[in-house]
C-alpha cells in the first residue's frame, strides 16, 4: 500500500479546513484580541480530549509572549478547580461540538459569575456557542482517518489559537527584546541574545589614546589579551581601532613601529553597532567585513564606545 497517498490526502483535507477557517474570520476575532490584551488577570483555557491538548498549547504560547495564561483540566473543574477562575480572568473554552458534558459546569460557572467567555466552537446550535460572550466560529470540517479522528478540526483550533497569540503580540507591541525575557535558555534564548548580553564593558574595554606611541600600545594589547585596542581622541570619542592584524601589516612596512603613534597605525572610523542588535546580526556584520571585533554604542552615539564584542565570544555562546 502506498502510504504517501494517505499522507497527501490527510494534508489536503487539513488545507481545505484551513482555507475555510480563513474565510470565516470576522469582527469577533478583533473583539477577542481586544479582550485578551486588556485582561488584567489571567487568560484561562480549557477543552476536553484533543481539544484540551490544543488548549494547553495555546495557553503556553500566550504565556510565552507575555500574556499570563494557564490551562485547566475540564474534569478537575467539576471537583474544585473552578475556584482557580476569578471574575477578572478571561476564559477560553475549546470544543468542536460545543456540547461536551465536562464543559457544562464551567460554562454555567462563567455565566453566573459574569466571567468573560470566549468560545472556540464549530456547532452554532451548541450550548457553548450560545453561552459565549465572544463566539469564534470554526467551520465544520471533514476529519481524516475514518472521518472521525480529530485532525482537521484540531488543526483549525490550533491555528485560531496561534492567530490570537500573534495578534496579541502586535496589539501589545511586543518586541524581540521583550520576547527574550520569557526565553532566557535553550536555542531560542541564544538566538535572541543581543550584543549587550555578551559585550565587554567599562574597565575591560581595551582603550588607548591616539597620541600614545606603539610601544605602549603593544604593551596594552598584550596585557588585555584580546587582540584589539579601541582608540580614543583627546575629546574621549572613539576615533579608531587597532588589531593584531593591523600591527602585523604595519610592522611589515615600518621598521621603527614602536616609535610611531597609535594615530598613524590605527584603522579610522571602526564599525560600531547598537547594544540592542541581535548577536546573530553582529556575527553577520563581522563575517561580511572580515573582522573579529565590533565596537558597541548606545542610542545612535557611535562616537562613544560602551562595549566591545569579539567573534569568539559570540561563537562560544552557540550563536551561528
Secondary structure, DSSP 8 states (H G I E B T S, - for coil): --HHHHHHHHHHHHHHHHHHHHHH--HHHHHHHHHHHH-SS-EEEEESTHHHHHHHHHHHHHHHTT--EEEEEHHHHTTTGGGG--TTSEEEEEESSS--HHHHHHHHHHHHTT-EEEEEES-TTSHHHHH-SEEEE------STTTTSSSHHHHHHHHHHHHHHHHHHHHHT--HHHHHHT--SHHHHHHT-BHHHH-EEGGGS-EEETTSBHHHHHHHHHHHTSSEEEEE-TTS-EEEEEEHHHHHHHHHH-TTGGGSBHHHHSEES--EEETTSBHHHHHHHHHHHT-SEEEEEBTTBTTS--EEEEHHHHHHTT--
